[in-house]
Amino acid sequence: MERRILVSVPELTEAQRAEIAAAAEACGFSARFCDDPEEALKLAEEAEIILGQDARLPAAAPKLRWMATPFAGVDGFLRQASFRSDEVLLTCSAGAYGVTISEHVVWALLDLMRRGAEYRAVTAERSWDRGLPVRSIHGSRVTVLGTGDIGTACAVRLRGFQPARITGVSRRGLPNPAFDAVCRVGELDGLLPVTDVLIMALPGTPETAGLMNRQRLNRLPSDAILVNVGRGISLDQKALEEVLRAGTLGGAALDVFETEPLPPEDSLWDCPRLLLTPHIAGNMTLPYTVERIKELFIENLGRYSAGEPLRSLVNRARGY
């Protein structure tokens, strides 16, 4: 009986599809590519393996043994997907997004610190105001919530700016050479008052929901900057808006939100000292990201065929 792989990732180039097809054939599979979501649901019926981003696919695939998502986060699959068996493997594409998201973080920080919004307003008026005070990552005390691929990539890129220190925060507090130190989440309250830049790169899990609440936001220095590129549920969005409008937080950049898309009537749109982007830090518009997704899938396909443990295997109970 033919063993089939369904690939439903429109961003893949023809060359990348050819590489996946060749790898599938070498492992004894036939790969079918489908960019139409509704058609993919029909093709899923015969698939043993699926590489796709639609959370409806697992429920439509009675023969499914391995679901691979091109996303780094899997909260959408854990909330919406219906797996026919607990034995179905779920992998994410952690390791593909560190470059694009960390570069977004650097850009957002520099834009806020160098007063990008104010200077764009100045030049829009054809004015020549040059006196706005700016800040630097150099000498700043940086705290990164989440020390996985994305948090680590942020630390690596920020290191070149020579911050005073970079501290990671994770559930277990395991050492990571990209950071000067790694603390447990239980130590966060003591760390926040000595944080100039707070980067949130957390997965969306019950443990992280509401982690940066009103009380913790108020523990940050009044000139601190917060950047969230993880998941919107980890931050009290309304409390953040209140401290920004009150002037008790230096600035923030949000790429993720509690509700997406952010409703047009939401008051966040005109909140001062806030840089908004529509969840684009980690999408698949950077070719390098798509190439890494392809490479990770082909590597895991070889592991799957050999009966070896898969990389980026998701623990559904933990949510990552």
HELIX and SHEET records of a PDB file:
HELIX    1   1 GLU A   14  ALA A   26  1                                  13    
HELIX    2   2 PRO A   37  LEU A   43  1                                   7    
HELIX    3   3 ALA A   44  GLU A   46  5                                   3    
HELIX    4   4 PRO A   58  ALA A   60  5                                   3    
HELIX    5   5 ASP A   75  GLN A   80  1                                   6    
HELIX    6   6 GLY A   98  MET A  113  1                                  16    
HELIX    7   7 GLY A  116  ALA A  124  1                                   9    
HELIX    8   8 ASP A  149  ARG A  159  1                                  11    
HELIX    9   9 VAL A  185  GLU A  187  5                                   3    
HELIX   10  10 LEU A  188  LEU A  191  1                                   4    
HELIX   11  11 LEU A  192  VAL A  194  5                                   3    
HELIX   12  12 ARG A  214  LEU A  217  1                                   4    
HELIX   13  13 GLY A  232  SER A  234  5                                   3    
HELIX   14  14 GLN A  237  ALA A  246  1                                  10    
HELIX   15  15 SER A  267  ASP A  270  5                                   4    
HELIX   16  16 PRO A  287  ALA A  306  1                                  20    
SHEET    1   A 5 PHE A  29  PHE A  33  0                                        
SHEET    2   A 5 ARG A   3  SER A   8  1                                        
SHEET    3   A 5 ALA A  47  GLY A  52  1                                        
SHEET    4   A 5 TRP A  66  ALA A  68  1                                        
SHEET    5   A 5 LEU A  89  THR A  91  1                                        
SHEET    1   B 7 ALA A 181  ARG A 184  0                                        
SHEET    2   B 7 ARG A 165  SER A 170  1                                        
SHEET    3   B 7 ARG A 141  LEU A 145  1                                        
SHEET    4   B 7 VAL A 197  MET A 200  1                                        
SHEET    5   B 7 ILE A 225  ASN A 228  1                                        
SHEET    6   B 7 GLY A 251  LEU A 254  1                                        
SHEET    7   B 7 LEU A 274  LEU A 276  1                                        
END                                                                             
